[in-house]
Amino acid sequence: MSEGSPVGAHVIKMKGYIQTLEKVRFPLKDELATDVILQSLSDSFKPFVLNFNMNEINKTLPQLLGMLRTAESDLKKNGSKYILMVHEAKGKKKAKSKGNGKSKPKGNDALKSEKGK
């Protein structure tokens, strides 16, 4: 995709290529088709692609087209200002901090400090 060209026309052309592959009995799975389209976008869509991949978004090709059109309109409105949204992965817990940051002596050092009091 060339910089500045409309994303809608590009995605529709890419969908046509994907359908042609299906006709010659080489179908692409949805995830691979999405990756092919995302990788074919211009550099101005790099933040969108990064956010899409980091958040593990699963969308159909028509839904992806809608998201890309929204991102394109936002790029035109805001210029090159990007916001990256990251969320915590499922199943991972945040580490809790204990105490006030001062560590207590352990082992032999703990015995020495007790005797020294």
N, C-alpha and C positions, 0 to 999 in steps of 0.2 A: 504494500500500500504506500503510495507516495504521500508525503507530508502535505496536509491541507485538503486532501480529497475527502469526499463524504464517506463516512464509515458504513452507512447503510448499503450503498452500492457495492462496496468492497465485500461485505459479509454475504450479500446475496450472490455475488460472483463466486465466492469461495464455496457457498452451499451448492451451487451448480457443479463445481468441480467434484465435490464430495458425492453428489448424486450420479455423476458420470462414472466415478469409480465403482459405485454400487451396480451400475448397469453392466460393467465389464467384470462383474463378479469379484470385486475386491472391496467389500464394504468396510468402512471405518467404524469402530465403536464410537459411541457418543463422546466419551472422554477424550479420545484421540482427535476426533473432529473438532472439538472445542479447543484443544491445545494447538492444532494446526491453525485455526482462525486467530487465536490470541497471538501466536508467534508471527503471524503475517502482518500484524498491525504496525503502524508507524511508531517512531520513538516517543511521540507525544502521549501515547497510551501506555507507556511503561509503568507509571504509578498504578493505573487501573489493573494491569495484568498482575503486578506484584500483589496488590490487595486481593484480587480474585484468587490467586494461588495460595496466599498465606491463610486466608479464611476458609479454604477448601470449599468454595462455593460450587454447588452442582446445579446447573441450569440447562434447560433444553436450548437448542440453537435459536429458536424465536425469542426466548427469554433473554439469552445472551445479546441478541441484536438490540432488544429494548434497552438493556443496561448500557450497551455501548453508545447508543444514540443519546441517552441521558448524559453519559460521561462526556460525549462530544459537545453537547450544548453547554455543559458546565465549563469545559475547556475554553469555549468561545467567550463565555461571560467573564470568567475569572482570569483569563490569560494562562500563565504558567504556574499559578499557585496550586499546590497539591496538598491534600491532607491524607495521611496514611492512617487507616483504622486497623488496630490489632486487638484481638480479644484473647483471653486466656484459653488455652487448650482444654478440652474436656478431660476430666479425670485427674488433672494435675491440681495439687493444692499448694497454696502459697506457704512459704516457710514462716513460722511464727518466731518472733524474737522474744527471748526471755531475759528478764532482768534489765539493768540499766546500762549494759554494755561492758561492765567490769567483770572480769572472770575471777573465780575463786581458785586458790591454789589446790592442786591435786597431788595425791601420792605422798612422797616424802616431804615435799614443800608444805603440804597441809599440816603434817605432824610438827614440823619446825615452827610454823607460825603459831600453833596451839601451845607449844612449850615456851615460846618466847613471850607469851602474854602474861 
